[in-house]
Amino acid sequence: PLAARNLVRVAVSVTTLDRKLARSMEPRAATPERRIAAIQALSAAGVPTVVMFAPAIPGLNDHELEAVLERAAGAGAVGAGYVALRLPLEIKDLFQEWLATDHPDRAGKVMSLVRQMRGGKDYDAEWRQRMKGQGPVADMLAQRFRMAKARLNLDRPIPELELGLFKVPPKPGDQRDLFG
């Protein structure tokens, strides 16, 4: 009912279609198949659904970009987005430790590619750079994404959400009245 009134849309992240890699990257998250099934169920219910290829990790899951978008489009997604791997603060150390433990054969290559996207650093907090990166590696990822998005018709405009029906709750902190 909310979708019929243009009050909702959903974005579902699909990091990989490889169940083994998914288990390594996100051990407590839904499997790739369940995420694709969620896109299909939401789309079938009329909810505009966007697939997010996030995080896009060069040298680890970036080779799946087109396949993920294709599966999501087949499941009914109407749009797509991506976010390049971000490694702020202590996340950097956790990621590198995980990478060295779970994917030692690729750790050096992955970090080299990440640094190529981040001006030689592990992370760049610059507003326009932090989500996509910069340089040849980031440019290639962006180009591949744009081409796949266009080929799969995931680049069509999505209507703006109807915000005019939003009401401030009558009591500070009591948001239950929003659902009444």
C-alpha positions as CSV (number, residue, x, y, z in Angstrom):
1,P,0.0,0.0,0.0
2,L,2.8,2.5,0.7
3,A,4.4,1.8,-2.7
4,A,1.1,2.5,-4.4
5,R,1.1,6.0,-2.8
6,N,4.8,6.5,-3.7
7,L,5.8,6.5,-0.1
8,V,8.5,3.8,-0.1
9,R,11.3,2.3,-2.0
10,V,13.9,-0.2,-1.0
11,A,17.6,-0.7,-1.7
12,V,19.1,-4.2,-1.2
13,S,22.8,-4.7,-1.2
14,V,24.2,-7.7,-3.0
15,T,27.9,-7.9,-2.5
16,T,28.5,-11.1,-4.4
17,L,26.7,-14.0,-6.0
18,D,29.4,-16.4,-4.7
19,R,28.0,-18.0,-1.6
20,K,31.5,-18.9,-0.3
21,L,32.7,-15.4,-0.7
22,A,29.5,-14.1,0.8
23,R,30.0,-16.3,3.9
24,S,33.5,-15.0,4.2
25,M,32.6,-11.3,3.7
26,E,29.3,-11.2,5.7
27,P,29.0,-14.3,7.8
28,R,25.8,-13.4,9.5
29,A,24.0,-11.7,6.6
30,A,21.5,-13.2,4.2
31,T,22.8,-15.3,1.4
32,P,23.1,-13.9,-2.1
33,E,20.1,-16.0,-3.2
34,R,17.9,-14.7,-0.4
35,R,18.8,-11.1,-1.3
36,I,17.9,-11.7,-4.9
37,A,14.6,-13.4,-3.7
38,A,13.9,-10.3,-1.5
39,I,14.4,-8.1,-4.6
40,Q,12.0,-10.3,-6.5
41,A,9.4,-10.4,-3.7
42,L,9.5,-6.6,-3.2
43,S,9.3,-5.9,-6.9
44,A,6.4,-8.3,-7.3
45,A,4.6,-6.5,-4.5
46,G,5.0,-3.2,-6.4
47,V,7.8,-1.8,-4.3
48,P,10.4,0.1,-6.4
49,T,13.6,-1.8,-5.6
50,V,17.2,-0.8,-6.2
51,V,20.2,-3.1,-6.0
52,M,23.3,-1.8,-4.4
53,F,26.6,-3.4,-5.4
54,A,28.3,-2.5,-2.1
55,P,30.9,-2.6,-1.2
56,A,32.7,-2.9,-4.6
57,I,36.1,-4.3,-3.7
58,P,38.7,-4.2,-6.5
59,G,40.4,-7.6,-6.9
60,L,37.9,-9.4,-4.7
61,N,34.3,-9.0,-5.9
62,D,34.4,-6.3,-8.6
63,H,34.5,-8.9,-11.3
64,E,30.9,-9.8,-10.4
65,L,29.5,-6.3,-10.9
66,E,27.7,-7.1,-14.2
67,A,26.4,-10.5,-13.0
68,V,25.0,-9.0,-9.8
69,L,23.2,-6.2,-11.7
70,E,21.9,-8.8,-14.3
71,R,20.5,-11.1,-11.6
72,A,18.9,-8.1,-9.8
73,A,17.4,-6.8,-13.0
74,G,16.0,-10.2,-13.8
75,A,14.4,-10.2,-10.3
76,G,12.7,-6.9,-11.0
77,A,15.1,-4.2,-9.7
78,V,14.3,-0.8,-11.2
79,G,17.6,0.9,-10.4
80,A,21.1,0.3,-9.2
81,G,23.9,1.9,-7.3
82,Y,27.4,1.0,-6.0
83,V,29.8,2.1,-3.4
84,A,33.5,1.5,-3.6
85,L,35.1,0.0,-0.5
86,R,35.5,2.6,2.3
87,L,38.0,2.0,5.1
88,P,37.6,4.8,7.6
89,L,39.2,4.7,11.0
90,E,39.5,1.3,12.7
91,I,37.6,-0.4,9.8
92,K,40.9,-0.2,7.8
93,D,42.7,-2.5,10.3
94,L,39.8,-4.9,10.7
95,F,39.4,-5.2,6.9
96,Q,43.2,-5.8,6.3
97,E,43.3,-8.4,9.1
98,W,40.3,-10.2,7.6
99,L,41.7,-10.0,4.1
100,A,45.1,-11.4,5.2
101,T,43.3,-14.2,7.1
102,D,40.5,-15.2,4.6
103,H,42.1,-14.2,1.3
104,P,45.9,-14.1,1.8
105,D,46.5,-14.9,-1.9
106,R,44.7,-11.6,-2.9
107,A,45.4,-9.3,0.1
108,G,48.3,-7.5,-1.5
109,K,46.6,-7.0,-4.8
110,V,43.3,-5.8,-3.2
111,M,45.0,-3.3,-1.0
112,S,47.1,-2.0,-3.9
113,L,44.0,-1.5,-6.0
114,V,42.2,0.2,-3.1
115,R,45.1,2.6,-2.7
116,Q,45.1,3.3,-6.4
117,M,41.5,4.4,-6.0
118,R,42.3,6.5,-2.9
119,G,45.2,8.6,-4.1
120,G,47.8,6.2,-2.5
121,K,45.9,6.0,0.8
122,D,43.8,3.3,2.4
123,Y,40.9,5.8,2.7
124,D,40.0,9.3,1.4
125,A,37.3,11.0,3.4
126,E,36.9,13.7,0.7
127,W,33.2,14.3,0.2
128,R,33.1,13.7,-3.6
129,Q,35.6,10.9,-3.5
130,R,34.8,8.6,-0.6
131,M,31.9,6.7,-2.2
132,K,33.5,6.1,-5.7
133,G,37.2,6.8,-5.5
134,Q,39.3,8.4,-8.2
135,G,41.9,7.4,-10.8
136,P,42.0,4.7,-13.5
137,V,40.8,1.9,-11.3
138,A,37.8,3.9,-10.0
139,D,37.1,5.3,-13.5
140,M,37.0,1.8,-15.0
141,L,34.6,0.6,-12.2
142,A,32.4,3.6,-12.8
143,Q,32.4,3.0,-16.6
144,R,31.5,-0.7,-16.2
145,F,28.7,0.2,-13.8
146,R,27.2,2.8,-16.2
147,M,27.4,0.5,-19.1
148,A,25.8,-2.5,-17.3
149,K,23.1,-0.2,-15.7
150,A,22.2,1.1,-19.2
151,R,22.2,-2.3,-20.8
152,L,20.0,-3.8,-18.1
153,N,17.6,-0.8,-18.1
154,L,18.5,0.0,-14.5
155,D,19.1,3.7,-15.4
156,R,15.5,4.8,-15.8
157,P,14.2,7.6,-13.6
158,I,12.7,6.5,-10.3
159,P,9.9,8.8,-9.2
160,E,10.6,11.0,-6.2
161,L,9.0,9.9,-3.0
162,E,5.9,11.7,-1.9
163,L,7.0,13.6,1.1
164,G,4.0,15.8,1.5
165,L,2.1,13.3,3.6
166,F,4.8,13.2,6.3
167,K,3.5,14.5,9.7
168,V,5.5,15.5,12.7
169,P,4.6,13.4,15.6
170,P,2.4,15.2,18.1
171,K,4.6,14.4,21.1
172,P,8.4,14.7,20.9
173,G,9.9,11.2,20.6
174,D,6.6,9.4,20.0
175,Q,6.6,8.3,16.4
176,R,3.8,5.7,16.8
177,D,1.3,8.3,15.5
178,L,3.1,8.2,12.1
179,F,1.6,4.8,11.6
180,G,-2.0,5.5,12.7
